[in-house]
Structures are given as structure tokens and as C-alpha cells.
């Protein structure tokens, strides 16, 4: 059975700083990638960053689909 490592619990202060940093545009994306793929990061913060990136990717795909549909609809109305 593999040895299980216990990571320190993130305090409320740690989460407050994390949320504050994620409110800064551009910085938030960079930090999410750093936290998601850094080996030394707390597993809880790393999992949160990975989940946030997955949701962002899902949102981006949905946005692109809607833009293509709307663009196609608008362009088709010009041909008639």
C-alpha cells in the first residue's frame, strides 16, 4: 500500500489571498496554470486550479459555438 502524504490545510487567510489574486485579470489565468501544474503546490489548491481551468475551457467552447451559430445566422440572412 503506497504511503499517503498529508498536505497542510489551507487557512481562511490563504484562501482569501487566493481569491483576491484570481480577481486580477490576466494574472488569474497565469496563476491557475502555475498552481495546477506545479509539483510543490498544495494538492487542494492544485485541484481547485485544475477544476477552474476545465470549467474555463468548457465555457470557451460554448462561447465559440454560440458565436459561430450567431455569425452563421447573420451571414445567411444577408444572402436572401
mmCIF file of the N, C-alpha and C atoms, coordinates in Angstrom:
data_MODEL
# 
_entry.id   MODEL 
# 
loop_
_atom_site.group_PDB 
_atom_site.id 
_atom_site.type_symbol 
_atom_site.label_atom_id 
_atom_site.label_alt_id 
_atom_site.label_comp_id 
_atom_site.label_asym_id 
_atom_site.label_entity_id 
_atom_site.label_seq_id 
_atom_site.pdbx_PDB_ins_code 
_atom_site.Cartn_x 
_atom_site.Cartn_y 
_atom_site.Cartn_z 
_atom_site.occupancy 
_atom_site.B_iso_or_equiv 
_atom_site.pdbx_formal_charge 
_atom_site.auth_seq_id 
_atom_site.auth_comp_id 
_atom_site.auth_asym_id 
_atom_site.auth_atom_id 
_atom_site.pdbx_PDB_model_num 
ATOM 1   N N  . UNK A 1 1  ? 0.849   -1.188 0.000   1.00 0.00 ? 1  UNK A N  1 
ATOM 2   C CA . UNK A 1 1  ? 0.000   0.000  0.000   1.00 0.00 ? 1  UNK A CA 1 
ATOM 3   C C  . UNK A 1 1  ? 0.887   1.241  0.000   1.00 0.00 ? 1  UNK A C  1 
ATOM 4   N N  . UNK A 1 2  ? 0.662   2.180  -0.948  1.00 0.00 ? 2  UNK A N  1 
ATOM 5   C CA . UNK A 1 2  ? 1.528   3.356  -1.015  1.00 0.00 ? 2  UNK A CA 1 
ATOM 6   C C  . UNK A 1 2  ? 1.339   4.271  0.194   1.00 0.00 ? 2  UNK A C  1 
ATOM 7   N N  . UNK A 1 3  ? 2.416   4.923  0.556   1.00 0.00 ? 3  UNK A N  1 
ATOM 8   C CA . UNK A 1 3  ? 2.381   5.832  1.691   1.00 0.00 ? 3  UNK A CA 1 
ATOM 9   C C  . UNK A 1 3  ? 1.630   7.099  1.303   1.00 0.00 ? 3  UNK A C  1 
ATOM 10  N N  . UNK A 1 4  ? 0.703   7.520  2.139   1.00 0.00 ? 4  UNK A N  1 
ATOM 11  C CA . UNK A 1 4  ? -0.103  8.694  1.841   1.00 0.00 ? 4  UNK A CA 1 
ATOM 12  C C  . UNK A 1 4  ? 0.512   9.911  2.518   1.00 0.00 ? 4  UNK A C  1 
ATOM 13  N N  . UNK A 1 5  ? 0.699   10.994 1.744   1.00 0.00 ? 5  UNK A N  1 
ATOM 14  C CA . UNK A 1 5  ? 1.248   12.214 2.298   1.00 0.00 ? 5  UNK A CA 1 
ATOM 15  C C  . UNK A 1 5  ? 0.113   13.155 2.680   1.00 0.00 ? 5  UNK A C  1 
ATOM 16  N N  . UNK A 1 6  ? 0.252   13.780 3.834   1.00 0.00 ? 6  UNK A N  1 
ATOM 17  C CA . UNK A 1 6  ? -0.750  14.740 4.279   1.00 0.00 ? 6  UNK A CA 1 
ATOM 18  C C  . UNK A 1 6  ? -0.260  16.142 3.978   1.00 0.00 ? 6  UNK A C  1 
ATOM 19  N N  . UNK A 1 7  ? -1.040  16.879 3.237   1.00 0.00 ? 7  UNK A N  1 
ATOM 20  C CA . UNK A 1 7  ? -0.716  18.265 2.922   1.00 0.00 ? 7  UNK A CA 1 
ATOM 21  C C  . UNK A 1 7  ? -1.321  19.152 4.002   1.00 0.00 ? 7  UNK A C  1 
ATOM 22  N N  . UNK A 1 8  ? -0.695  20.284 4.256   1.00 0.00 ? 8  UNK A N  1 
ATOM 23  C CA . UNK A 1 8  ? -1.276  21.186 5.257   1.00 0.00 ? 8  UNK A CA 1 
ATOM 24  C C  . UNK A 1 8  ? -2.612  21.750 4.770   1.00 0.00 ? 8  UNK A C  1 
ATOM 25  N N  . UNK A 1 9  ? -3.504  21.955 5.705   1.00 0.00 ? 9  UNK A N  1 
ATOM 26  C CA . UNK A 1 9  ? -4.810  22.531 5.385   1.00 0.00 ? 9  UNK A CA 1 
ATOM 27  C C  . UNK A 1 9  ? -4.615  24.014 5.106   1.00 0.00 ? 9  UNK A C  1 
ATOM 28  N N  . UNK A 1 10 ? -5.217  24.490 4.017   1.00 0.00 ? 10 UNK A N  1 
ATOM 29  C CA . UNK A 1 10 ? -5.135  25.914 3.704   1.00 0.00 ? 10 UNK A CA 1 
ATOM 30  C C  . UNK A 1 10 ? -6.049  26.690 4.638   1.00 0.00 ? 10 UNK A C  1 
ATOM 31  N N  . UNK A 1 11 ? -5.514  27.760 5.212   1.00 0.00 ? 11 UNK A N  1 
ATOM 32  C CA . UNK A 1 11 ? -6.295  28.571 6.143   1.00 0.00 ? 11 UNK A CA 1 
ATOM 33  C C  . UNK A 1 11 ? -7.235  29.491 5.375   1.00 0.00 ? 11 UNK A C  1 
ATOM 34  N N  . UNK A 1 12 ? -8.117  30.134 6.111   1.00 0.00 ? 12 UNK A N  1 
ATOM 35  C CA . UNK A 1 12 ? -9.031  31.106 5.510   1.00 0.00 ? 12 UNK A CA 1 
ATOM 36  C C  . UNK A 1 12 ? -8.224  32.238 4.890   1.00 0.00 ? 12 UNK A C  1 
ATOM 37  N N  . UNK A 1 13 ? -7.154  32.650 5.563   1.00 0.00 ? 13 UNK A N  1 
ATOM 38  C CA . UNK A 1 13 ? -6.290  33.710 5.029   1.00 0.00 ? 13 UNK A CA 1 
ATOM 39  C C  . UNK A 1 13 ? -5.691  33.295 3.693   1.00 0.00 ? 13 UNK A C  1 
ATOM 40  N N  . UNK A 1 14 ? -5.225  32.051 3.589   1.00 0.00 ? 14 UNK A N  1 
ATOM 41  C CA . UNK A 1 14 ? -4.671  31.550 2.330   1.00 0.00 ? 14 UNK A CA 1 
ATOM 42  C C  . UNK A 1 14 ? -5.710  31.600 1.209   1.00 0.00 ? 14 UNK A C  1 
ATOM 43  N N  . UNK A 1 15 ? -6.941  31.173 1.520   1.00 0.00 ? 15 UNK A N  1 
ATOM 44  C CA . UNK A 1 15 ? -7.998  31.191 0.513   1.00 0.00 ? 15 UNK A CA 1 
ATOM 45  C C  . UNK A 1 15 ? -8.414  32.613 0.151   1.00 0.00 ? 15 UNK A C  1 
ATOM 46  N N  . UNK A 1 16 ? -8.394  33.522 1.133   1.00 0.00 ? 16 UNK A N  1 
ATOM 47  C CA . UNK A 1 16 ? -8.719  34.932 0.857   1.00 0.00 ? 16 UNK A CA 1 
ATOM 48  C C  . UNK A 1 16 ? -7.701  35.526 -0.114  1.00 0.00 ? 16 UNK A C  1 
ATOM 49  N N  . UNK A 1 17 ? -6.427  35.238 0.083   1.00 0.00 ? 17 UNK A N  1 
ATOM 50  C CA . UNK A 1 17 ? -5.372  35.722 -0.810  1.00 0.00 ? 17 UNK A CA 1 
ATOM 51  C C  . UNK A 1 17 ? -5.515  35.085 -2.184  1.00 0.00 ? 17 UNK A C  1 
ATOM 52  N N  . UNK A 1 18 ? -5.827  33.797 -2.206  1.00 0.00 ? 18 UNK A N  1 
ATOM 53  C CA . UNK A 1 18 ? -6.014  33.093 -3.473  1.00 0.00 ? 18 UNK A CA 1 
ATOM 54  C C  . UNK A 1 18 ? -7.154  33.719 -4.278  1.00 0.00 ? 18 UNK A C  1 
ATOM 55  N N  . UNK A 1 19 ? -8.281  33.964 -3.625  1.00 0.00 ? 19 UNK A N  1 
ATOM 56  C CA . UNK A 1 19 ? -9.439  34.552 -4.313  1.00 0.00 ? 19 UNK A CA 1 
ATOM 57  C C  . UNK A 1 19 ? -9.125  35.968 -4.775  1.00 0.00 ? 19 UNK A C  1 
ATOM 58  N N  . UNK A 1 20 ? -8.395  36.729 -3.963  1.00 0.00 ? 20 UNK A N  1 
ATOM 59  C CA . UNK A 1 20 ? -8.004  38.088 -4.353  1.00 0.00 ? 20 UNK A CA 1 
ATOM 60  C C  . UNK A 1 20 ? -7.131  38.060 -5.602  1.00 0.00 ? 20 UNK A C  1 
ATOM 61  N N  . UNK A 1 21 ? -6.157  37.158 -5.643  1.00 0.00 ? 21 UNK A N  1 
ATOM 62  C CA . UNK A 1 21 ? -5.276  37.051 -6.805  1.00 0.00 ? 21 UNK A CA 1 
ATOM 63  C C  . UNK A 1 21 ? -6.037  36.604 -8.054  1.00 0.00 ? 21 UNK A C  1 
ATOM 64  N N  . UNK A 1 22 ? -7.038  35.756 -7.865  1.00 0.00 ? 22 UNK A N  1 
ATOM 65  C CA . UNK A 1 22 ? -7.822  35.286 -9.008  1.00 0.00 ? 22 UNK A CA 1 
ATOM 66  C C  . UNK A 1 22 ? -8.768  36.354 -9.541  1.00 0.00 ? 22 UNK A C  1 
ATOM 67  N N  . UNK A 1 23 ? -8.953  37.440 -8.801  1.00 0.00 ? 23 UNK A N  1 
ATOM 68  C CA . UNK A 1 23 ? -9.809  38.539 -9.261  1.00 0.00 ? 23 UNK A CA 1 
ATOM 69  C C  . UNK A 1 23 ? -9.066  39.495 -10.188 1.00 0.00 ? 23 UNK A C  1 
ATOM 70  N N  . UNK A 1 24 ? -7.752  39.327 -10.320 1.00 0.00 ? 24 UNK A N  1 
ATOM 71  C CA . UNK A 1 24 ? -6.947  40.209 -11.163 1.00 0.00 ? 24 UNK A CA 1 
ATOM 72  C C  . UNK A 1 24 ? -6.889  39.619 -12.574 1.00 0.00 ? 24 UNK A C  1 
ATOM 73  N N  . UNK A 1 25 ? -7.373  40.367 -13.575 1.00 0.00 ? 25 UNK A N  1 
ATOM 74  C CA . UNK A 1 25 ? -7.357  39.853 -14.950 1.00 0.00 ? 25 UNK A CA 1 
ATOM 75  C C  . UNK A 1 25 ? -5.935  39.517 -15.413 1.00 0.00 ? 25 UNK A C  1 
ATOM 76  N N  . UNK A 1 26 ? -5.808  38.550 -16.263 1.00 0.00 ? 26 UNK A N  1 
ATOM 77  C CA . UNK A 1 26 ? -4.567  38.030 -16.842 1.00 0.00 ? 26 UNK A CA 1 
ATOM 78  C C  . UNK A 1 26 ? -3.744  37.286 -15.793 1.00 0.00 ? 26 UNK A C  1 
ATOM 79  N N  . UNK A 1 27 ? -3.550  37.903 -14.638 1.00 0.00 ? 27 UNK A N  1 
ATOM 80  C CA . UNK A 1 27 ? -2.797  37.257 -13.555 1.00 0.00 ? 27 UNK A CA 1 
ATOM 81  C C  . UNK A 1 27 ? -3.505  35.974 -13.141 1.00 0.00 ? 27 UNK A C  1 
ATOM 82  N N  . UNK A 1 28 ? -4.846  35.997 -13.119 1.00 0.00 ? 28 UNK A N  1 
ATOM 83  C CA . UNK A 1 28 ? -5.596  34.822 -12.685 1.00 0.00 ? 28 UNK A CA 1 
ATOM 84  C C  . UNK A 1 28 ? -5.328  33.611 -13.581 1.00 0.00 ? 28 UNK A C  1 
ATOM 85  N N  . UNK A 1 29 ? -5.276  33.822 -14.880 1.00 0.00 ? 29 UNK A N  1 
ATOM 86  C CA . UNK A 1 29 ? -5.039  32.702 -15.806 1.00 0.00 ? 29 UNK A CA 1 
ATOM 87  C C  . UNK A 1 29 ? -3.638  32.132 -15.603 1.00 0.00 ? 29 UNK A C  1 
ATOM 88  N N  . UNK A 1 30 ? -2.668  33.027 -15.481 1.00 0.00 ? 30 UNK A N  1 
ATOM 89  C CA . UNK A 1 30 ? -1.285  32.585 -15.277 1.00 0.00 ? 30 UNK A CA 1 
ATOM 90  C C  . UNK A 1 30 ? -1.164  31.804 -13.973 1.00 0.00 ? 30 UNK A C  1 
ATOM 91  N N  . UNK A 1 31 ? -1.750  32.332 -12.903 1.00 0.00 ? 31 UNK A N  1 
ATOM 92  C CA . UNK A 1 31 ? -1.664  31.648 -11.608 1.00 0.00 ? 31 UNK A CA 1 
ATOM 93  C C  . UNK A 1 31 ? -2.385  30.309 -11.615 1.00 0.00 ? 31 UNK A C  1 
ATOM 94  N N  . UNK A 1 32 ? -3.520  30.227 -12.309 1.00 0.00 ? 32 UNK A N  1 
ATOM 95  C CA . UNK A 1 32 ? -4.219  28.938 -12.378 1.00 0.00 ? 32 UNK A CA 1 
ATOM 96  C C  . UNK A 1 32 ? -3.340  27.874 -13.020 1.00 0.00 ? 32 UNK A C  1 
ATOM 97  N N  . UNK A 1 33 ? -2.634  28.240 -14.103 1.00 0.00 ? 33 UNK A N  1 
ATOM 98  C CA . UNK A 1 33 ? -1.739  27.274 -14.734 1.00 0.00 ? 33 UNK A CA 1 
ATOM 99  C C  . UNK A 1 33 ? -0.569  26.917 -13.815 1.00 0.00 ? 33 UNK A C  1 
ATOM 100 N N  . UNK A 1 34 ? -0.010  27.902 -13.132 1.00 0.00 ? 34 UNK A N  1 
ATOM 101 C CA . UNK A 1 34 ? 1.104   27.637 -12.212 1.00 0.00 ? 34 UNK A CA 1 
ATOM 102 C C  . UNK A 1 34 ? 0.648   26.720 -11.091 1.00 0.00 ? 34 UNK A C  1 
ATOM 103 N N  . UNK A 1 35 ? -0.481  27.042 -10.470 1.00 0.00 ? 35 UNK A N  1 
ATOM 104 C CA . UNK A 1 35 ? -0.973  26.229 -9.360  1.00 0.00 ? 35 UNK A CA 1 
ATOM 105 C C  . UNK A 1 35 ? -1.409  24.840 -9.818  1.00 0.00 ? 35 UNK A C  1 
ATOM 106 N N  . UNK A 1 36 ? -1.965  24.736 -11.009 1.00 0.00 ? 36 UNK A N  1 
ATOM 107 C CA . UNK A 1 36 ? -2.462  23.447 -11.494 1.00 0.00 ? 36 UNK A CA 1 
ATOM 108 C C  . UNK A 1 36 ? -1.326  22.478 -11.803 1.00 0.00 ? 36 UNK A C  1 
ATOM 109 N N  . UNK A 1 37 ? -0.223  22.981 -12.321 1.00 0.00 ? 37 UNK A N  1 
ATOM 110 C CA . UNK A 1 37 ? 0.816   22.080 -12.822 1.00 0.00 ? 37 UNK A CA 1 
ATOM 111 C C  . UNK A 1 37 ? 2.136   22.155 -12.067 1.00 0.00 ? 37 UNK A C  1 
ATOM 112 N N  . UNK A 1 38 ? 2.194   22.903 -10.973 1.00 0.00 ? 38 UNK A N  1 
ATOM 113 C CA . UNK A 1 38 ? 3.401   22.979 -10.158 1.00 0.00 ? 38 UNK A CA 1 
ATOM 114 C C  . UNK A 1 38 ? 3.446   21.775 -9.215  1.00 0.00 ? 38 UNK A C  1 
ATOM 115 N N  . UNK A 1 39 ? 4.589   21.160 -9.114  1.00 0.00 ? 39 UNK A N  1 
ATOM 116 C CA . UNK A 1 39 ? 4.722   19.953 -8.275  1.00 0.00 ? 39 UNK A CA 1 
ATOM 117 C C  . UNK A 1 39 ? 4.686   20.273 -6.782  1.00 0.00 ? 39 UNK A C  1 
ATOM 118 N N  . UNK A 1 40 ? 5.159   21.453 -6.392  1.00 0.00 ? 40 UNK A N  1 
ATOM 119 C CA . UNK A 1 40 ? 5.246   21.770 -4.972  1.00 0.00 ? 40 UNK A CA 1 
ATOM 120 C C  . UNK A 1 40 ? 4.010   22.418 -4.383  1.00 0.00 ? 40 UNK A C  1 
ATOM 121 N N  . UNK A 1 41 ? 2.971   22.557 -5.173  1.00 0.00 ? 41 UNK A N  1 
ATOM 122 C CA . UNK A 1 41 ? 1.765   23.258 -4.719  1.00 0.00 ? 41 UNK A CA 1 
ATOM 123 C C  . UNK A 1 41 ? 0.899   22.360 -3.850  1.00 0.00 ? 41 UNK A C  1 
ATOM 124 N N  . UNK A 1 42 ? 0.155   22.982 -2.953  1.00 0.00 ? 42 UNK A N  1 
ATOM 125 C CA . UNK A 1 42 ? -0.778  22.255 -2.100  1.00 0.00 ? 42 UNK A CA 1 
ATOM 126 C C  . UNK A 1 42 ? -1.793  21.522 -2.985  1.00 0.00 ? 42 UNK A C  1 
ATOM 127 N N  . UNK A 1 43 ? -2.049  20.237 -2.732  1.00 0.00 ? 43 UNK A N  1 
ATOM 128 C CA . UNK A 1 43 ? -2.963  19.461 -3.581  1.00 0.00 ? 43 UNK A CA 1 
ATOM 129 C C  . UNK A 1 43 ? -4.373  20.059 -3.674  1.00 0.00 ? 43 UNK A C  1 
ATOM 130 N N  . UNK A 1 44 ? -4.858  20.665 -2.607  1.00 0.00 ? 44 UNK A N  1 
ATOM 131 C CA . UNK A 1 44 ? -6.195  21.274 -2.649  1.00 0.00 ? 44 UNK A CA 1 
ATOM 132 C C  . UNK A 1 44 ? -6.222  22.446 -3.614  1.00 0.00 ? 44 UNK A C  1 
ATOM 133 N N  . UNK A 1 45 ? -5.209  23.302 -3.547  1.00 0.00 ? 45 UNK A N  1 
ATOM 134 C CA . UNK A 1 45 ? -5.154  24.455 -4.452  1.00 0.00 ? 45 UNK A CA 1 
ATOM 135 C C  . UNK A 1 45 ? -4.915  23.986 -5.879  1.00 0.00 ? 45 UNK A C  1 
ATOM 136 N N  . UNK A 1 46 ? -4.111  22.951 -6.043  1.00 0.00 ? 46 UNK A N  1 
ATOM 137 C CA . UNK A 1 46 ? -3.835  22.407 -7.373  1.00 0.00 ? 46 UNK A CA 1 
ATOM 138 C C  . UNK A 1 46 ? -5.108  21.832 -7.997  1.00 0.00 ? 46 UNK A C  1 
ATOM 139 N N  . UNK A 1 47 ? -5.869  21.090 -7.235  1.00 0.00 ? 47 UNK A N  1 
ATOM 140 C CA . UNK A 1 47 ? -7.129  20.527 -7.745  1.00 0.00 ? 47 UNK A CA 1 
ATOM 141 C C  . UNK A 1 47 ? -8.138  21.622 -8.058  1.00 0.00 ? 47 UNK A C  1 
ATOM 142 N N  . UNK A 1 48 ? -8.192  22.653 -7.220  1.00 0.00 ? 48 UNK A N  1 
ATOM 143 C CA . UNK A 1 48 ? -9.088  23.775 -7.483  1.00 0.00 ? 48 UNK A CA 1 
ATOM 144 C C  . UNK A 1 48 ? -8.703  24.462 -8.794  1.00 0.00 ? 48 UNK A C  1 
ATOM 145 N N  . UNK A 1 49 ? -7.408  24.665 -9.006  1.00 0.00 ? 49 UNK A N  1 
ATOM 146 C CA . UNK A 1 49 ? -6.933  25.318 -10.229 1.00 0.00 ? 49 UNK A CA 1 
ATOM 147 C C  . UNK A 1 49 ? -7.256  24.463 -11.459 1.00 0.00 ? 49 UNK A C  1 
ATOM 148 N N  . UNK A 1 50 ? -7.064  23.154 -11.353 1.00 0.00 ? 50 UNK A N  1 
ATOM 149 C CA . UNK A 1 50 ? -7.375  22.268 -12.480 1.00 0.00 ? 50 UNK A CA 1 
ATOM 150 C C  . UNK A 1 50 ? -8.870  22.308 -12.802 1.00 0.00 ? 50 UNK A C  1 
ATOM 151 N N  . UNK A 1 51 ? -9.705  22.268 -11.773 1.00 0.00 ? 51 UNK A N  1 
ATOM 152 C CA . UNK A 1 51 ? -11.155 22.321 -11.994 1.00 0.00 ? 51 UNK A CA 1 
ATOM 153 C C  . UNK A 1 51 ? -11.560 23.659 -12.612 1.00 0.00 ? 51 UNK A C  1 
ATOM 154 N N  . UNK A 1 52 ? -10.948 24.746 -12.160 1.00 0.00 ? 52 UNK A N  1 
ATOM 155 C CA . UNK A 1 52 ? -11.260 26.063 -12.725 1.00 0.00 ? 52 UNK A CA 1 
ATOM 156 C C  . UNK A 1 52 ? -10.859 26.144 -14.189 1.00 0.00 ? 52 UNK A C  1 
ATOM 157 N N  . UNK A 1 53 ? -9.716  25.580 -14.533 1.00 0.00 ? 53 UNK A N  1 
ATOM 158 C CA . UNK A 1 53 ? -9.276  25.585 -15.928 1.00 0.00 ? 53 UNK A CA 1 
ATOM 159 C C  . UNK A 1 53 ? -10.196 24.740 -16.808 1.00 0.00 ? 53 UNK A C  1 
ATOM 160 N N  . UNK A 1 54 ? -10.665 23.624 -16.273 1.00 0.00 ? 54 UNK A N  1 
ATOM 161 C CA . UNK A 1 54 ? -11.604 22.784 -17.031 1.00 0.00 ? 54 UNK A CA 1 
ATOM 162 C C  . UNK A 1 54 ? -12.903 23.541 -17.276 1.00 0.00 ? 54 UNK A C  1 
ATOM 163 N N  . UNK A 1 55 ? -13.441 24.214 -16.246 1.00 0.00 ? 55 UNK A N  1 
ATOM 164 C CA . UNK A 1 55 ? -14.664 24.999 -16.421 1.00 0.00 ? 55 UNK A CA 1 
ATOM 165 C C  . UNK A 1 55 ? -14.441 26.140 -17.414 1.00 0.00 ? 55 UNK A C  1 
ATOM 166 N N  . UNK A 1 56 ? -13.277 26.775 -17.345 1.00 0.00 ? 56 UNK A N  1 
ATOM 167 C CA . UNK A 1 56 ? -12.974 27.857 -18.292 1.00 0.00 ? 56 UNK A CA 1 
ATOM 168 C C  . UNK A 1 56 ? -12.937 27.319 -19.722 1.00 0.00 ? 56 UNK A C  1 
ATOM 169 N N  . UNK A 1 57 ? -12.361 26.143 -19.916 1.00 0.00 ? 57 UNK A N  1 
ATOM 170 C CA . UNK A 1 57 ? -12.300 25.538 -21.254 1.00 0.00 ? 57 UNK A CA 1 
ATOM 171 C C  . UNK A 1 57 ? -13.706 25.202 -21.757 1.00 0.00 ? 57 UNK A C  1 
ATOM 172 N N  . UNK A 1 58 ? -14.545 24.662 -20.887 1.00 0.00 ? 58 UNK A N  1 
ATOM 173 C CA . UNK A 1 58 ? -15.930 24.352 -21.260 1.00 0.00 ? 58 UNK A CA 1 
ATOM 174 C C  . UNK A 1 58 ? -16.659 25.633 -21.651 1.00 0.00 ? 58 UNK A C  1 
ATOM 175 N N  . UNK A 1 59 ? -16.497 26.688 -20.865 1.00 0.00 ? 59 UNK A N  1 
ATOM 176 C CA . UNK A 1 59 ? -17.124 27.970 -21.168 1.00 0.00 ? 59 UNK A CA 1 
ATOM 177 C C  . UNK A 1 59 ? -16.645 28.547 -22.486 1.00 0.00 ? 59 UNK A C  1 
ATOM 178 N N  . UNK A 1 60 ? -15.347 28.417 -22.759 1.00 0.00 ? 60 UNK A N  1 
ATOM 179 C CA . UNK A 1 60 ? -14.790 28.924 -24.007 1.00 0.00 ? 60 UNK A CA 1 
ATOM 180 C C  . UNK A 1 60 ? -15.363 28.179 -25.214 1.00 0.00 ? 60 UNK A C  1 
ATOM 181 N N  . UNK A 1 61 ? -15.484 26.864 -25.105 1.00 0.00 ? 61 UNK A N  1 
ATOM 182 C CA . UNK A 1 61 ? -16.052 26.064 -26.197 1.00 0.00 ? 61 UNK A CA 1 
ATOM 183 C C  . UNK A 1 61 ? -17.508 26.450 -26.443 1.00 0.00 ? 61 UNK A C  1 
ATOM 184 N N  . UNK A 1 62 ? -18.287 26.605 -25.379 1.00 0.00 ? 62 UNK A N  1 
ATOM 185 C CA . UNK A 1 62 ? -19.687 27.011 -25.534 1.00 0.00 ? 62 UNK A CA 1 
ATOM 186 C C  . UNK A 1 62 ? -19.774 28.394 -26.165 1.00 0.00 ? 62 UNK A C  1 
ATOM 187 N N  . UNK A 1 63 ? -18.922 29.316 -25.745 1.00 0.00 ? 63 UNK A N  1 
ATOM 188 C CA . UNK A 1 63 ? -18.896 30.662 -26.314 1.00 0.00 ? 63 UNK A CA 1 
ATOM 189 C C  . UNK A 1 63 ? -18.590 30.610 -27.809 1.00 0.00 ? 63 UNK A C  1 
ATOM 190 N N  . UNK A 1 64 ? -17.598 29.831 -28.190 1.00 0.00 ? 64 UNK A N  1 
ATOM 191 C CA . UNK A 1 64 ? -17.221 29.722 -29.605 1.00 0.00 ? 64 UNK A CA 1 
ATOM 192 C C  . UNK A 1 64 ? -18.377 29.135 -30.424 1.00 0.00 ? 64 UNK A C  1 
ATOM 193 N N  . UNK A 1 65 ? -19.046 28.124 -29.897 1.00 0.00 ? 65 UNK A N  1 
ATOM 194 C CA . UNK A 1 65 ? -20.184 27.520 -30.599 1.00 0.00 ? 65 UNK A CA 1 
ATOM 195 C C  . UNK A 1 65 ? -21.284 28.563 -30.817 1.00 0.00 ? 65 UNK A C  1 
ATOM 196 N N  . UNK A 1 66 ? -21.606 29.333 -29.782 1.00 0.00 ? 66 UNK A N  1 
ATOM 197 C CA . UNK A 1 66 ? -22.636 30.363 -29.926 1.00 0.00 ? 66 UNK A CA 1 
ATOM 198 C C  . UNK A 1 66 ? -22.228 31.436 -30.926 1.00 0.00 ? 66 UNK A C  1 
ATOM 199 N N  . UNK A 1 67 ? -20.979 31.855 -30.903 1.00 0.00 ? 67 UNK A N  1 
ATOM 200 C CA . UNK A 1 67 ? -20.514 32.875 -31.850 1.00 0.00 ? 67 UNK A CA 1 
ATOM 201 C C  . UNK A 1 67 ? -20.621 32.350 -33.275 1.00 0.00 ? 67 UNK A C  1 
ATOM 202 N N  . UNK A 1 68 ? -20.236 31.110 -33.510 1.00 0.00 ? 68 UNK A N  1 
ATOM 203 C CA . UNK A 1 68 ? -20.325 30.527 -34.855 1.00 0.00 ? 68 UNK A CA 1 
ATOM 204 C C  . UNK A 1 68 ? -21.781 30.441 -35.302 1.00 0.00 ? 68 UNK A C  1 
ATOM 205 N N  . UNK A 1 69 ? -22.663 30.030 -34.401 1.00 0.00 ? 69 UNK A N  1 
ATOM 206 C CA . UNK A 1 69 ? -24.084 29.931 -34.747 1.00 0.00 ? 69 UNK A CA 1 
ATOM 207 C C  . UNK A 1 69 ? -24.654 31.316 -35.072 1.00 0.00 ? 69 UNK A C  1 
ATOM 208 N N  . UNK A 1 70 ? -24.373 32.294 -34.240 1.00 0.00 ? 70 UNK A N  1 
ATOM 209 C CA . UNK A 1 70 ? -24.890 33.648 -34.478 1.00 0.00 ? 70 UNK A CA 1 
ATOM 210 C C  . UNK A 1 70 ? -24.296 34.230 -35.754 1.00 0.00 ? 70 UNK A C  1 
ATOM 211 N N  . UNK A 1 71 ? -22.990 34.056 -35.962 1.00 0.00 ? 71 UNK A N  1 
ATOM 212 C CA . UNK A 1 71 ? -22.342 34.559 -37.175 1.00 0.00 ? 71 UNK A CA 1 
ATOM 213 C C  . UNK A 1 71 ? -22.948 33.899 -38.415 1.00 0.00 ? 71 UNK A C  1 
ATOM 214 N N  . UNK A 1 72 ? -23.172 32.606 -38.343 1.00 0.00 ? 72 UNK A N  1 
ATOM 215 C CA . UNK A 1 72 ? -23.784 31.891 -39.471 1.00 0.00 ? 72 UNK A CA 1 
ATOM 216 C C  . UNK A 1 72 ? -25.190 32.367 -39.740 1.00 0.00 ? 72 UNK A C  1 
ATOM 217 N N  . UNK A 1 73 ? -25.950 32.613 -38.687 1.00 0.00 ? 73 UNK A N  1 
ATOM 218 C CA . UNK A 1 73 ? -27.318 33.104 -38.851 1.00 0.00 ? 73 UNK A CA 1 
ATOM 219 C C  . UNK A 1 73 ? -27.329 34.493 -39.478 1.00 0.00 ? 73 UNK A C  1 
ATOM 220 N N  . UNK A 1 74 ? -26.471 35.374 -39.004 1.00 0.00 ? 74 UNK A N  1 
ATOM 221 C CA . UNK A 1 74 ? -26.411 36.734 -39.542 1.00 0.00 ? 74 UNK A CA 1 
ATOM 222 C C  . UNK A 1 74 ? -25.950 36.714 -40.993 1.00 0.00 ? 74 UNK A C  1 
ATOM 223 N N  . UNK A 1 75 ? -24.949 35.950 -41.291 1.00 0.00 ? 75 UNK A N  1 
ATOM 224 C CA . UNK A 1 75 ? -24.435 35.888 -42.668 1.00 0.00 ? 75 UNK A CA 1 
ATOM 225 C C  . UNK A 1 75 ? -25.450 35.267 -43.610 1.00 0.00 ? 75 UNK A C  1 
ATOM 226 N N  . UNK A 1 76 ? -26.224 34.289 -43.165 1.00 0.00 ? 76 UNK A N  1 
ATOM 227 C CA . UNK A 1 76 ? -27.227 33.668 -44.030 1.00 0.00 ? 76 UNK A CA 1 
ATOM 228 C C  . UNK A 1 76 ? -28.369 34.626 -44.307 1.00 0.00 ? 76 UNK A C  1 
ATOM 229 N N  . UNK A 1 77 ? -28.645 35.548 -43.413 1.00 0.00 ? 77 UNK A N  1 
ATOM 230 C CA . UNK A 1 77 ? -29.732 36.499 -43.634 1.00 0.00 ? 77 UNK A CA 1 
ATOM 231 C C  . UNK A 1 77 ? -29.345 37.539 -44.698 1.00 0.00 ? 77 UNK A C  1 
ATOM 232 N N  . UNK A 1 78 ? -28.078 37.766 -44.929 1.00 0.00 ? 78 UNK A N  1 
ATOM 233 C CA . UNK A 1 78 ? -27.627 38.702 -45.954 1.00 0.00 ? 78 UNK A CA 1 
ATOM 234 C C  . UNK A 1 78 ? -27.736 38.110 -47.357 1.00 0.00 ? 78 UNK A C  1 
ATOM 235 N N  . UNK A 1 79 ? -27.774 36.815 -47.485 1.00 0.00 ? 79 UNK A N  1 
ATOM 236 C CA . UNK A 1 79 ? -27.840 36.175 -48.792 1.00 0.00 ? 79 UNK A CA 1 
ATOM 237 C C  . UNK A 1 79 ? -29.256 36.063 -49.341 1.00 0.00 ? 79 UNK A C  1 
ATOM 238 N N  . UNK A 1 80 ? -30.237 36.367 -48.560 1.00 0.00 ? 80 UNK A N  1 
ATOM 239 C CA . UNK A 1 80 ? -31.620 36.245 -49.038 1.00 0.00 ? 80 UNK A CA 1 
ATOM 240 C C  . UNK A 1 80 ? -32.236 37.571 -49.383 1.00 0.00 ? 80 UNK A C  1 
# 
